[in-house]
């Protein structure tokens, strides 16, 4: 799934300057706890989280995740956006809850399993 | 690569904003050296989990990284309070982290088990009041 499709499905706002036209997301994971994401989020291109601090970007960086979506309408702070731009990780904001954000993407065909 | 490459990083205690910087630097080095992506990812995750532990539990410390031709050896040494029961600390879900650490997204009790999962060899030694040392080996 293209990131522009994800933006449309979630009516998400983009916060980074990172180009994303070429990025294809094949699977996603969702967690507010980065330890869980690090343990169970292997081979996912997308992380949905309510964790609004730079460690969500650090976690994505370590796991080769291309895009982080902050759910529940959380507005990313400058430190998070700066680090994301530096690491070329796309940051989006969804006003939906974690449950609804994941559900909308799942129904659109983006599952938790890499295909 | 005929000789090993050795790097040392200082990890500051309670400096949550810069936690992960050493792991990011190692990841960049491994990429530049052309190691396989899966190896780089496993190394990055294992070191990052260890680095976070040093920041939130270990009062900071030192990360020594030795890159060999087909493996990396990461030695993380902290000056923290030590681990009273290592076998409990290795169980998934066991954590002594405070609520404030959990609010920062960590302390799920998955760190040490995940380091072991990502590594090919994992040694942990700890002494109360002295500190904890992890030696993590990951092979291509």
gemmi code that builds the backbone of each chain (N, CA, C; Angstrom):
import gemmi

chains = {
    "A": [
        ("UNK", (0.844, -1.187, 0.000), (0.000, 0.000, 0.000), (0.887, 1.248, 0.000)),
        ("UNK", (0.549, 2.198, -0.818), (1.306, 3.451, -0.876), (0.936, 4.356, 0.314)),
        ("UNK", (1.874, 5.190, 0.716), (1.611, 6.079, 1.845), (0.519, 7.090, 1.502)),
        ("UNK", (0.441, 7.469, 0.254), (-0.627, 8.407, -0.102), (-2.003, 7.755, 0.078)),
        ("UNK", (-2.095, 6.433, -0.107), (-3.352, 5.731, 0.167), (-3.661, 5.733, 1.671)),
        ("UNK", (-2.605, 5.527, 2.463), (-2.768, 5.523, 3.928), (-3.252, 6.896, 4.405)),
        ("UNK", (-2.673, 7.936, 3.834), (-3.079, 9.300, 4.202), (-4.564, 9.510, 3.903)),
        ("UNK", (-4.981, 9.008, 2.749), (-6.379, 9.185, 2.341), (-7.320, 8.376, 3.246)),
        ("UNK", (-6.956, 7.134, 3.531), (-7.815, 6.259, 4.345), (-8.011, 6.824, 5.753)),
        ("UNK", (-6.932, 7.356, 6.322), (-6.987, 7.849, 7.710), (-7.258, 9.351, 7.787)),
        ("UNK", (-7.353, 9.973, 6.623), (-7.458, 11.439, 6.584), (-6.330, 12.036, 7.427)),
        ("UNK", (-5.125, 11.523, 7.194), (-3.973, 11.847, 8.044), (-3.268, 13.111, 7.578)),
        ("UNK", (-2.579, 13.724, 8.511), (-1.770, 14.909, 8.210), (-0.294, 14.504, 8.158)),
        ("UNK", (0.449, 15.053, 7.210), (1.882, 14.758, 7.050), (2.709, 15.839, 7.744)),
        ("UNK", (3.733, 15.408, 8.517), (4.537, 16.368, 9.276), (5.985, 16.454, 8.809)),
        ("UNK", (6.404, 15.548, 7.942), (7.813, 15.508, 7.539), (7.978, 15.949, 6.084)),
        ("UNK", (9.215, 16.223, 5.726), (9.540, 16.608, 4.348), (10.076, 15.418, 3.552)),
        ("UNK", (9.936, 14.244, 4.095), (10.530, 13.051, 3.487), (9.677, 12.615, 2.281)),
        ("UNK", (10.296, 12.434, 1.103), (9.524, 11.948, -0.045), (8.981, 10.538, 0.216)),
        ("UNK", (7.769, 10.271, -0.211), (7.202, 8.951, 0.087), (6.536, 8.268, -1.116)),
        ("UNK", (6.613, 8.891, -2.267), (5.947, 8.306, -3.443), (6.449, 6.900, -3.758)),
        ("UNK", (7.742, 6.655, -3.483), (8.357, 5.379, -3.857), (8.179, 4.301, -2.792)),
        ("UNK", (7.655, 4.671, -1.619), (7.607, 3.713, -0.495), (6.350, 2.846, -0.599)),
        ("UNK", (6.587, 1.537, -0.511), (5.478, 0.572, -0.515), (5.428, -0.088, 0.862)),
        ("UNK", (4.279, 0.010, 1.537), (4.117, -0.591, 2.860), (3.406, -1.939, 2.697)),
        ("UNK", (4.059, -3.001, 3.176), (3.495, -4.336, 3.009), (2.839, -4.884, 4.274)),
        ("UNK", (3.192, -4.328, 5.428), (2.619, -4.817, 6.682), (2.780, -3.728, 7.743)),
        ("UNK", (1.963, -3.837, 8.796), (1.986, -2.802, 9.831), (1.931, -3.427, 11.216)),
        ("UNK", (2.363, -2.649, 12.209), (2.185, -3.056, 13.596), (1.743, -1.837, 14.400)),
        ("UNK", (1.081, -2.089, 15.520), (0.604, -0.987, 16.341), (0.896, -1.245, 17.804)),
        ("UNK", (1.524, -0.283, 18.478), (1.793, -0.432, 19.904), (2.206, 0.913, 20.498)),
        ("UNK", (1.809, 1.123, 21.746), (2.287, 2.300, 22.464), (3.596, 1.995, 23.189)),
        ("UNK", (3.887, 0.727, 23.359), (5.116, 0.320, 24.042), (6.174, -0.068, 23.015)),
        ("UNK", (7.269, 0.654, 23.010), (8.306, 0.400, 22.012), (8.977, -0.951, 22.231)),
        ("UNK", (9.029, -1.404, 23.479), (9.606, -2.726, 23.741), (8.805, -3.807, 23.024)),
        ("UNK", (7.485, -3.662, 23.012), (6.654, -4.630, 22.294), (6.860, -4.511, 20.787)),
        ("UNK", (6.924, -3.290, 20.304), (7.146, -3.091, 18.869), (8.482, -3.699, 18.448)),
        ("UNK", (9.502, -3.508, 19.276), (10.825, -4.054, 18.959), (10.832, -5.576, 18.995)),
        ("UNK", (10.003, -6.156, 19.863), (9.976, -7.613, 19.996), (9.098, -8.284, 18.941)),
        ("UNK", (8.042, -7.609, 18.529), (7.056, -8.272, 17.665), (6.830, -7.576, 16.325)),
        ("UNK", (7.539, -6.508, 16.069), (7.246, -5.734, 14.866), (8.204, -5.959, 13.720)),
        ("UNK", (8.830, -7.120, 13.682), (9.809, -7.376, 12.623), (9.160, -7.382, 11.246)),
        ("UNK", (9.905, -6.867, 10.295), (9.476, -6.888, 8.892), (8.175, -6.145, 8.643)),
        ("UNK", (7.948, -5.104, 9.401), (6.799, -4.240, 9.165), (7.329, -2.906, 8.645)),
        ("UNK", (6.561, -2.305, 7.751), (7.017, -1.028, 7.210), (6.402, 0.172, 7.901)),
        ("UNK", (5.384, -0.115, 8.747), (4.588, 0.973, 9.321), (4.333, 0.716, 10.795)),
        ("UNK", (4.530, 1.751, 11.614), (4.237, 1.660, 13.047), (3.157, 2.670, 13.401)),
        ("UNK", (2.078, 2.169, 13.998), (1.059, 3.063, 14.555), (1.275, 3.112, 16.061)),
        ("UNK", (1.316, 4.309, 16.618), (1.603, 4.428, 18.050), (0.998, 5.700, 18.620)),
        ("UNK", (0.784, 5.672, 19.917), (0.391, 6.893, 20.614), (1.572, 7.522, 21.321)),
        ("UNK", (2.761, 6.927, 21.143), (3.950, 7.425, 21.836), (4.520, 8.628, 21.098)),
        ("UNK", (4.292, 9.780, 21.669), (4.689, 11.024, 21.024), (6.013, 11.530, 21.601)),
        ("UNK", (7.087, 10.776, 21.335), (8.423, 11.279, 21.674), (9.431, 10.689, 20.688)),
        ("UNK", (10.661, 11.205, 20.665), (11.621, 10.771, 19.629), (11.930, 9.278, 19.641)),
        ("UNK", (11.653, 8.587, 20.763), (11.964, 7.158, 20.788), (11.083, 6.350, 19.836)),
        ("UNK", (9.921, 6.875, 19.474), (9.120, 6.183, 18.456), (9.853, 6.211, 17.108)),
        ("UNK", (10.585, 7.291, 16.857), (11.364, 7.393, 15.612), (12.627, 6.532, 15.713)),
        ("UNK", (13.277, 6.560, 16.876), (14.451, 5.695, 17.073), (14.076, 4.222, 16.867)),
        ("UNK", (12.931, 3.839, 17.424), (12.483, 2.453, 17.270), (12.264, 2.131, 15.796)),
        ("UNK", (11.600, 3.036, 15.096), (11.366, 2.830, 13.662), (12.678, 2.715, 12.906)),
        ("UNK", (13.629, 3.553, 13.283), (14.943, 3.533, 12.625), (15.611, 2.168, 12.789)),
        ("UNK", (15.600, 1.645, 14.004), (16.265, 0.367, 14.258), (15.592, -0.775, 13.487)),
        ("UNK", (14.291, -0.641, 13.272), (13.536, -1.740, 12.663), (13.310, -1.569, 11.163)),
        ("UNK", (13.933, -0.545, 10.579), (13.740, -0.258, 9.144), (12.278, 0.020, 8.812)),
        ("UNK", (11.595, 0.677, 9.746), (10.212, 1.096, 9.504), (10.236, 2.446, 8.782)),
        ("UNK", (9.426, 2.559, 7.722), (9.479, 3.755, 6.875), (8.540, 4.868, 7.329)),
        ("UNK", (7.505, 4.498, 8.070), (6.466, 5.481, 8.371), (5.908, 5.254, 9.779)),
        ("UNK", (5.782, 6.329, 10.543), (5.187, 6.271, 11.886), (3.918, 7.106, 11.882)),
        ("UNK", (2.829, 6.512, 12.351), (1.565, 7.248, 12.463), (1.260, 7.465, 13.934)),
        ("UNK", (1.146, 8.723, 14.334), (0.715, 9.037, 15.695), (-0.808, 9.038, 15.705)),
        ("UNK", (-1.374, 8.176, 16.524), (-2.834, 8.045, 16.573), (-3.409, 8.939, 17.676)),
        ("UNK", (-4.713, 8.932, 17.756), (-5.451, 9.707, 18.760), (-5.160, 11.207, 18.651)),
        ("UNK", (-4.841, 11.648, 17.417), (-4.684, 13.076, 17.174), (-3.501, 13.736, 17.838)),
        ("UNK", (-2.476, 12.956, 18.151), (-1.334, 13.542, 18.858), (-0.473, 14.376, 17.919)),
        ("UNK", (-0.197, 15.567, 18.338), (0.592, 16.499, 17.546), (2.072, 16.272, 17.848)),
        ("UNK", (2.876, 15.845, 16.844), (4.287, 15.575, 17.131), (5.050, 16.844, 17.487)),
        ("UNK", (5.997, 16.704, 18.427), (6.771, 17.896, 18.783), (7.943, 18.066, 17.817)),
        ("UNK", (8.623, 19.193, 17.941), (9.689, 19.540, 16.999), (10.836, 18.534, 17.016)),
        ("UNK", (11.161, 18.015, 18.219), (12.283, 17.065, 18.323), (11.985, 15.796, 17.537)),
        ("UNK", (10.750, 15.340, 17.629), (10.349, 14.132, 16.899), (10.419, 14.372, 15.384)),
        ("UNK", (9.903, 15.504, 14.944), (9.880, 15.796, 13.504), (11.303, 15.974, 12.965)),
        ("UNK", (12.144, 16.651, 13.728), (13.537, 16.868, 13.297), (14.261, 15.537, 13.122)),
        ("UNK", (14.107, 14.648, 14.115), (14.774, 13.343, 14.035), (14.217, 12.521, 12.871)),
        ("UNK", (12.910, 12.581, 12.667), (12.282, 11.821, 11.575), (12.784, 12.306, 10.213)),
        ("UNK", (12.889, 13.604, 10.054), (13.411, 14.136, 8.786), (14.851, 13.694, 8.565)),
        ("UNK", (15.623, 13.726, 9.658), (17.037, 13.314, 9.575), (17.156, 11.845, 9.193)),
        ("UNK", (16.267, 11.010, 9.725), (16.328, 9.570, 9.481), (15.467, 9.137, 8.285)),
        ("UNK", (14.854, 10.096, 7.625), (14.015, 9.848, 6.442), (12.859, 8.899, 6.759)),
        ("UNK", (12.204, 9.175, 7.872), (11.019, 8.410, 8.279), (9.809, 9.352, 8.203)),
        ("UNK", (8.792, 8.912, 7.491), (7.590, 9.734, 7.310), (6.758, 9.703, 8.591)),
        ("UNK", (6.336, 10.870, 9.050), (5.468, 10.954, 10.237), (4.102, 11.500, 9.829)),
        ("UNK", (3.073, 10.744, 10.213), (1.692, 11.154, 9.958), (0.940, 11.257, 11.277)),
        ("UNK", (-0.155, 11.977, 11.261), (-1.037, 12.021, 12.422), (-2.434, 11.594, 11.999)),
        ("UNK", (-2.992, 10.670, 12.768), (-4.378, 10.247, 12.548), (-5.205, 10.703, 13.739)),
        ("UNK", (-6.335, 11.305, 13.471), (-7.222, 11.715, 14.571), (-8.029, 10.543, 15.112)),
        ("UNK", (-7.997, 9.410, 14.405), (-8.708, 8.218, 14.883), (-7.956, 7.587, 16.057)),
        ("UNK", (-8.656, 6.749, 16.803), (-8.023, 5.980, 17.874), (-7.086, 4.932, 17.266)),
        ("UNK", (-6.278, 4.307, 18.122), (-5.428, 3.207, 17.644), (-6.296, 2.119, 17.006)),
        ("UNK", (-7.359, 1.738, 17.709), (-8.222, 0.642, 17.244), (-8.804, 0.965, 15.870)),
        ("UNK", (-9.356, 2.160, 15.744), (-9.997, 2.523, 14.477), (-8.961, 2.701, 13.366)),
        ("UNK", (-7.839, 3.304, 13.689), (-6.789, 3.503, 12.669), (-6.331, 2.159, 12.108)),
        ("UNK", (-6.040, 1.215, 13.020), (-5.601, -0.114, 12.578), (-6.721, -0.792, 11.779)),
        ("UNK", (-7.947, -0.662, 12.272), (-9.080, -1.320, 11.610), (-9.309, -0.806, 10.195)),
        ("UNK", (-9.210, 0.494, 10.036), (-9.410, 1.084, 8.707), (-8.352, 0.589, 7.727)),
        ("UNK", (-7.099, 0.526, 8.182), (-6.016, 0.065, 7.300), (-6.154, -1.426, 7.013)),
        ("UNK", (-6.540, -2.181, 8.029), (-6.703, -3.636, 7.842), (-7.804, -3.908, 6.821)),
        ("UNK", (-8.923, -3.206, 6.961), (-10.037, -3.405, 6.029), (-9.662, -3.010, 4.598)),
        ("UNK", (-8.685, -2.108, 4.490), (-8.230, -1.680, 3.157), (-7.173, -2.625, 2.591)),
        ("UNK", (-6.825, -3.663, 3.359), (-5.911, -4.678, 2.842), (-4.525, -4.684, 3.447)),
        ("UNK", (-4.245, -3.764, 4.364), (-2.919, -3.730, 4.997), (-2.983, -4.530, 6.299)),
        ("UNK", (-2.408, -5.710, 6.289), (-2.487, -6.592, 7.452), (-1.203, -6.513, 8.279)),
        ("UNK", (-1.112, -7.382, 9.281), (0.089, -7.432, 10.101), (1.123, -8.401, 9.579)),
        ("UNK", (0.791, -9.071, 8.483), (1.708, -10.069, 7.935), (2.293, -9.577, 6.639)),
        ("UNK", (3.621, -9.715, 6.556), (4.278, -9.323, 5.318), (3.922, -10.307, 4.222)),
        ("UNK", (3.581, -9.791, 3.040), (3.237, -10.686, 1.928), (4.200, -10.468, 0.782)),
    ],
    "B": [
        ("UNK", (37.227, -7.348, 5.191), (37.748, -6.645, 6.369), (38.685, -7.576, 7.138)),
        ("UNK", (39.984, -7.295, 7.062), (40.952, -8.218, 7.654), (41.106, -8.009, 9.156)),
        ("UNK", (40.973, -6.769, 9.626), (41.109, -6.494, 11.053), (39.775, -6.054, 11.618)),
        ("UNK", (39.619, -6.266, 12.919), (38.353, -5.851, 13.515), (38.325, -4.332, 13.701)),
        ("UNK", (37.113, -3.803, 13.730), (36.897, -2.383, 13.946), (36.300, -2.214, 15.338)),
        ("UNK", (36.952, -1.415, 16.178), (36.473, -1.250, 17.547), (36.017, 0.184, 17.771)),
        ("UNK", (34.828, 0.302, 18.371), (34.287, 1.626, 18.676), (33.793, 1.640, 20.113)),
        ("UNK", (33.909, 2.788, 20.765), (33.411, 2.932, 22.148), (32.476, 4.134, 22.211)),
        ("UNK", (31.339, 3.943, 22.883), (30.362, 5.023, 23.037), (30.026, 5.191, 24.516)),
        ("UNK", (29.960, 6.433, 24.946), (29.470, 6.723, 26.303), (27.948, 6.845, 26.245)),
        ("UNK", (27.273, 6.201, 27.187), (25.814, 6.282, 27.252), (25.450, 7.014, 28.540)),
        ("UNK", (24.776, 8.142, 28.386), (24.474, 8.985, 29.550), (23.241, 8.482, 30.296)),
        ("UNK", (23.298, 8.586, 31.614), (22.160, 8.174, 32.435), (21.007, 9.160, 32.291)),
        ("UNK", (19.817, 8.612, 32.187), (18.576, 9.402, 32.212), (18.482, 10.442, 31.092)),
        ("UNK", (19.363, 10.357, 30.096), (19.278, 11.280, 28.958), (18.412, 10.613, 27.896)),
        ("UNK", (17.121, 10.676, 28.140), (16.208, 9.914, 27.289), (16.144, 10.475, 25.869)),
        ("UNK", (16.347, 11.772, 25.739), (16.229, 12.396, 24.421), (17.270, 11.850, 23.445)),
        ("UNK", (18.479, 11.571, 23.943), (19.524, 11.102, 23.024), (19.724, 9.592, 23.101)),
        ("UNK", (18.908, 8.896, 23.886), (19.032, 7.437, 23.969), (18.819, 6.826, 22.593)),
        ("UNK", (19.705, 5.949, 22.213), (19.627, 5.326, 20.893), (20.645, 5.895, 19.917)),
        ("UNK", (21.310, 6.965, 20.306), (22.275, 7.593, 19.398), (23.451, 6.656, 19.095)),
        ("UNK", (23.916, 5.924, 20.109), (25.033, 4.996, 19.885), (24.603, 3.867, 18.939)),
        ("UNK", (23.398, 3.341, 19.158), (22.887, 2.266, 18.289), (22.738, 2.766, 16.850)),
        ("UNK", (22.284, 4.000, 16.715), (22.126, 4.575, 15.376), (23.489, 4.712, 14.685)),
        ("UNK", (24.502, 5.087, 15.463), (25.848, 5.234, 14.889), (26.391, 3.873, 14.434)),
        ("UNK", (26.151, 2.838, 15.237), (26.611, 1.498, 14.864), (25.870, 1.011, 13.617)),
        ("UNK", (24.583, 1.269, 13.576), (23.804, 0.868, 12.399), (24.365, 1.527, 11.136)),
        ("UNK", (24.692, 2.797, 11.238), (25.249, 3.527, 10.090), (26.577, 2.909, 9.651)),
        ("UNK", (27.421, 2.573, 10.622), (28.718, 1.956, 10.307), (28.531, 0.621, 9.595)),
        ("UNK", (27.635, -0.216, 10.117), (27.417, -1.542, 9.519), (26.872, -1.417, 8.094)),
        ("UNK", (26.018, -0.413, 7.883), (25.496, -0.175, 6.523), (26.633, 0.214, 5.583)),
        ("UNK", (27.496, 1.102, 6.067), (28.617, 1.561, 5.230), (29.563, 0.418, 4.891)),
        ("UNK", (29.667, -0.554, 5.815), (30.558, -1.690, 5.584), (29.905, -2.768, 4.720)),
        ("UNK", (28.623, -2.597, 4.409), (27.955, -3.498, 3.472), (27.432, -4.792, 4.074)),
        ("UNK", (27.173, -4.807, 5.381), (26.613, -6.017, 6.000), (25.165, -6.229, 5.547)),
        ("UNK", (24.670, -7.483, 5.607), (23.301, -7.774, 5.152), (22.249, -7.064, 6.017)),
        ("UNK", (21.133, -6.644, 5.416), (20.098, -5.892, 6.142), (19.564, -6.613, 7.379)),
        ("UNK", (19.335, -7.916, 7.293), (18.775, -8.641, 8.445), (19.759, -8.632, 9.618)),
        ("UNK", (21.038, -8.798, 9.326), (22.083, -8.746, 10.346), (22.129, -7.355, 10.991)),
        ("UNK", (22.043, -6.333, 10.163), (22.079, -4.962, 10.677), (20.870, -4.701, 11.568)),
        ("UNK", (19.696, -5.174, 11.141), (18.470, -4.955, 11.924), (18.568, -5.661, 13.275)),
        ("UNK", (19.013, -6.908, 13.283), (19.118, -7.654, 14.552), (20.118, -6.978, 15.494)),
        ("UNK", (21.245, -6.541, 14.921), (22.254, -5.855, 15.734), (21.698, -4.555, 16.307)),
        ("UNK", (21.014, -3.804, 15.464), (20.474, -2.510, 15.889), (19.452, -2.676, 17.004)),
        ("UNK", (18.536, -3.638, 16.840), (17.482, -3.852, 17.846), (18.107, -4.284, 19.171)),
        ("UNK", (19.041, -5.242, 19.108), (19.655, -5.749, 20.339), (20.413, -4.635, 21.066)),
        ("UNK", (21.186, -3.855, 20.311), (21.968, -2.803, 20.966), (21.068, -1.693, 21.489)),
        ("UNK", (20.045, -1.368, 20.742), (19.117, -0.300, 21.171), (18.405, -0.690, 22.468)),
        ("UNK", (17.937, -1.928, 22.546), (17.301, -2.392, 23.790), (18.285, -2.286, 24.961)),
        ("UNK", (19.520, -2.688, 24.717), (20.527, -2.610, 25.767), (20.853, -1.181, 26.148)),
        ("UNK", (20.918, -0.327, 25.150), (21.227, 1.091, 25.396), (20.105, 1.742, 26.205)),
        ("UNK", (18.874, 1.433, 25.852), (17.727, 1.979, 26.599), (17.794, 1.510, 28.053)),
        ("UNK", (18.118, 0.238, 28.255), (18.242, -0.277, 29.633), (19.296, 0.496, 30.414)),
        ("UNK", (20.412, 0.806, 29.747), (21.482, 1.554, 30.433), (21.004, 2.944, 30.829)),
        ("UNK", (20.175, 3.540, 29.979), (19.687, 4.896, 30.252), (18.666, 4.893, 31.392)),
        ("UNK", (17.727, 3.939, 31.353), (16.619, 4.006, 32.319), (16.890, 3.243, 33.607)),
        ("UNK", (17.748, 2.214, 33.552), (18.020, 1.433, 34.764), (19.466, 1.583, 35.238)),
        ("UNK", (20.380, 1.749, 34.285), (21.785, 1.466, 34.573), (22.654, 2.630, 34.929)),
        ("UNK", (22.065, 3.811, 35.120), (22.879, 4.992, 35.462), (23.935, 5.271, 34.400)),
        ("UNK", (23.631, 4.922, 33.164), (24.572, 5.152, 32.079), (25.700, 4.138, 32.083)),
        ("UNK", (26.630, 4.315, 31.161), (27.745, 3.376, 31.095), (28.469, 3.500, 29.777)),
        ("UNK", (29.051, 2.376, 29.362), (29.884, 2.373, 28.159), (29.448, 1.226, 27.241)),
        ("UNK", (29.406, 1.528, 25.955), (29.115, 0.501, 24.947), (30.374, 0.294, 24.102)),
        ("UNK", (30.923, -0.910, 24.149), (32.062, -1.265, 23.312), (31.578, -2.157, 22.182)),
        ("UNK", (31.895, -1.775, 20.974), (31.422, -2.521, 19.807), (32.623, -2.966, 18.986)),
        ("UNK", (32.705, -4.261, 18.730), (33.776, -4.797, 17.889), (33.149, -5.433, 16.653)),
        ("UNK", (33.493, -4.889, 15.512), (32.952, -5.403, 14.252), (33.998, -6.298, 13.612)),
        ("UNK", (33.647, -7.561, 13.416), (34.542, -8.531, 12.783), (34.032, -8.814, 11.368)),
        ("UNK", (34.716, -9.708, 10.671), (34.364, -9.943, 9.277), (32.943, -10.492, 9.119)),
        ("UNK", (32.541, -11.370, 10.037), (31.212, -11.982, 9.901), (30.397, -11.916, 11.194)),
        ("UNK", (30.735, -10.986, 12.066), (29.988, -10.874, 13.319), (30.263, -9.530, 13.988)),
        ("UNK", (29.444, -9.253, 14.993), (29.680, -8.067, 15.816), (29.527, -8.481, 17.279)),
        ("UNK", (30.409, -7.963, 18.111), (30.346, -8.243, 19.552), (30.123, -6.921, 20.269)),
        ("UNK", (29.005, -6.840, 20.988), (28.636, -5.611, 21.697), (28.742, -5.880, 23.198)),
        ("UNK", (29.543, -5.090, 23.877), (29.677, -5.218, 25.334), (29.147, -3.950, 25.983)),
        ("UNK", (28.076, -4.104, 26.755), (27.438, -2.964, 27.414), (27.695, -3.069, 28.910)),
        ("UNK", (28.365, -2.084, 29.454), (28.730, -2.104, 30.880), (28.131, -0.888, 31.565)),
        ("UNK", (27.292, -1.134, 32.565), (26.705, 0.006, 33.273), (27.143, 0.020, 34.731)),
        ("UNK", (26.856, 1.141, 35.363), (27.182, 1.306, 36.791), (25.902, 1.405, 37.601)),
        ("UNK", (24.896, 0.670, 37.163), (23.584, 0.747, 37.808), (23.501, -0.080, 39.078)),
        ("UNK", (22.283, -0.278, 39.563), (22.090, -0.977, 40.835), (22.306, -2.492, 40.740)),
        ("UNK", (22.419, -3.019, 39.527), (22.545, -4.469, 39.358), (21.185, -5.141, 39.358)),
        ("UNK", (21.174, -6.386, 38.921), (19.917, -7.150, 38.812), (19.919, -8.224, 39.901)),
        ("UNK", (18.888, -8.199, 40.710), (18.839, -9.121, 41.857), (18.632, -10.566, 41.404)),
        ("UNK", (17.782, -10.762, 40.412), (17.437, -12.115, 39.961), (17.447, -12.140, 38.428)),
        ("UNK", (18.557, -12.576, 37.850), (18.701, -12.535, 36.385), (17.683, -13.439, 35.703)),
        ("UNK", (17.394, -14.594, 36.290), (16.430, -15.509, 35.646), (15.045, -14.868, 35.564)),
        ("UNK", (14.664, -14.089, 36.563), (13.381, -13.370, 36.495), (13.445, -12.269, 35.443)),
        ("UNK", (14.571, -11.559, 35.411), (14.726, -10.450, 34.456), (14.681, -10.931, 33.012)),
        ("UNK", (15.011, -12.205, 32.786), (15.001, -12.759, 31.429), (13.607, -13.227, 31.000)),
        ("UNK", (12.643, -13.212, 31.925), (11.289, -13.648, 31.568), (10.529, -12.516, 30.877)),
        ("UNK", (9.834, -12.858, 29.792), (9.054, -11.859, 29.068), (7.979, -11.291, 29.984)),
        ("UNK", (7.898, -9.987, 30.049), (6.859, -9.328, 30.834), (7.295, -8.933, 32.226)),
        ("UNK", (8.454, -9.441, 32.686), (8.925, -9.048, 34.012), (9.676, -7.731, 33.900)),
        ("UNK", (9.299, -6.772, 34.718), (9.966, -5.472, 34.661), (9.920, -4.799, 36.018)),
        ("UNK", (10.981, -4.078, 36.332), (10.998, -3.267, 37.547), (10.913, -1.782, 37.194)),
        ("UNK", (10.573, -1.499, 35.936), (10.548, -0.103, 35.485), (9.435, 0.672, 36.188)),
        ("UNK", (9.689, 1.943, 36.399), (8.704, 2.808, 37.051), (7.618, 3.212, 36.053)),
        ("UNK", (6.521, 3.753, 36.577), (5.453, 4.241, 35.705), (5.965, 5.333, 34.765)),
        ("UNK", (6.897, 6.154, 35.253), (7.402, 7.239, 34.408), (8.160, 6.682, 33.204)),
        ("UNK", (8.852, 5.553, 33.404), (9.549, 4.913, 32.279), (8.533, 4.330, 31.296)),
        ("UNK", (7.474, 3.743, 31.825), (6.440, 3.172, 30.943), (5.764, 4.260, 30.120)),
        ("UNK", (5.589, 5.417, 30.726), (4.985, 6.537, 29.986), (5.870, 6.965, 28.813)),
        ("UNK", (7.158, 6.634, 28.905), (8.079, 6.959, 27.809), (8.112, 5.858, 26.749)),
        ("UNK", (7.337, 4.791, 26.955), (7.212, 3.748, 25.934), (8.053, 2.518, 26.181)),
        ("UNK", (8.668, 2.438, 27.374), (9.520, 1.279, 27.659), (9.105, 0.649, 28.988)),
        ("UNK", (9.801, -0.413, 29.370), (9.475, -1.059, 30.629), (8.399, -2.113, 30.499)),
        ("UNK", (8.260, -2.711, 29.308), (7.269, -3.771, 29.116), (7.817, -5.133, 29.539)),
        ("UNK", (9.068, -5.158, 29.940), (9.665, -6.436, 30.331), (10.031, -7.296, 29.134)),
        ("UNK", (10.289, -6.649, 28.011), (10.638, -7.394, 26.797), (12.083, -7.167, 26.374)),
        ("UNK", (12.769, -6.260, 27.026), (14.098, -5.848, 26.574), (15.125, -6.964, 26.567)),
        ("UNK", (15.407, -7.539, 27.739), (16.431, -8.589, 27.803), (16.048, -9.825, 26.988)),
        ("UNK", (14.780, -10.309, 27.083), (14.411, -11.457, 26.235), (14.584, -11.157, 24.746)),
        ("UNK", (14.288, -9.913, 24.361), (14.419, -9.569, 22.942), (15.882, -9.490, 22.521)),
        ("UNK", (16.745, -9.015, 23.417), (18.182, -9.001, 23.099), (18.661, -10.438, 22.856)),
        ("UNK", (18.234, -11.333, 23.730), (18.626, -12.745, 23.579), (18.100, -13.321, 22.268)),
        ("UNK", (16.844, -12.971, 21.947), (16.217, -13.469, 20.717), (16.968, -13.004, 19.466)),
        ("UNK", (17.436, -11.771, 19.480), (18.107, -11.215, 18.300), (19.551, -11.690, 18.161)),
        ("UNK", (20.122, -12.193, 19.253), (21.557, -12.492, 19.241), (21.834, -13.979, 19.012)),
        ("UNK", (23.070, -14.266, 18.620), (23.498, -15.664, 18.482), (24.140, -16.158, 19.768)),
        ("UNK", (24.705, -15.239, 20.518), (25.229, -15.593, 21.836), (24.988, -14.401, 22.765)),
        ("UNK", (24.541, -14.692, 23.973), (24.187, -13.612, 24.900), (24.622, -13.987, 26.304)),
        ("UNK", (25.468, -13.150, 26.887), (25.937, -13.383, 28.253), (25.568, -12.176, 29.106)),
        ("UNK", (25.076, -12.454, 30.300), (24.739, -11.369, 31.212), (25.313, -11.677, 32.590)),
        ("UNK", (26.005, -10.682, 33.132), (26.505, -10.808, 34.501), (26.106, -9.545, 35.252)),
        ("UNK", (25.813, -9.715, 36.532), (25.359, -8.560, 37.287), (25.716, -8.727, 38.754)),
        ("UNK", (26.053, -7.614, 39.376), (26.354, -7.642, 40.808), (25.650, -6.461, 41.456)),
        ("UNK", (24.886, -6.758, 42.489), (24.135, -5.693, 43.162), (25.085, -4.619, 43.688)),
        ("UNK", (24.739, -3.382, 43.380), (25.541, -2.262, 43.838), (26.762, -1.964, 42.982)),
        ("UNK", (27.012, -2.790, 42.004), (28.197, -2.611, 41.143), (27.791, -2.309, 39.698)),
        ("UNK", (26.889, -3.131, 39.165), (26.432, -2.895, 37.801), (26.177, -4.176, 37.028)),
        ("UNK", (25.854, -3.997, 35.765), (25.493, -5.118, 34.900), (26.293, -5.035, 33.605)),
        ("UNK", (26.699, -6.187, 33.108), (27.409, -6.241, 31.827), (26.711, -7.241, 30.904)),
        ("UNK", (26.444, -6.796, 29.702), (25.894, -7.671, 28.661), (26.955, -7.848, 27.577)),
        ("UNK", (27.119, -9.080, 27.124), (27.979, -9.327, 25.956), (27.100, -10.008, 24.905)),
        ("UNK", (26.900, -9.289, 23.818), (25.964, -9.722, 22.778), (26.759, -10.006, 21.499)),
        ("UNK", (26.615, -11.209, 20.987), (27.291, -11.561, 19.731), (26.233, -11.858, 18.666)),
        ("UNK", (26.403, -11.232, 17.526), (25.477, -11.457, 16.416), (26.317, -11.802, 15.191)),
        ("UNK", (25.935, -12.897, 14.542), (26.704, -13.357, 13.373), (25.870, -13.195, 12.101)),
        ("UNK", (26.544, -13.038, 10.992), (25.838, -12.892, 9.724), (25.237, -14.227, 9.296)),
    ],
}
model = gemmi.Model(1)
for chain_id, residues in chains.items():
    chain = gemmi.Chain(chain_id)
    for i, (resn, *xyz) in enumerate(residues, 1):
        res = gemmi.Residue()
        res.name, res.seqid = resn, gemmi.SeqId(i, " ")
        for name, pos in zip(("N", "CA", "C"), xyz):
            atom = gemmi.Atom()
            atom.name, atom.element = name, gemmi.Element(name[0])
            atom.pos, atom.b_iso = gemmi.Position(*pos), 0.0
            res.add_atom(atom)
        chain.add_residue(res)
    model.add_chain(chain)
structure = gemmi.Structure()
structure.add_model(model)
structure.setup_entities()
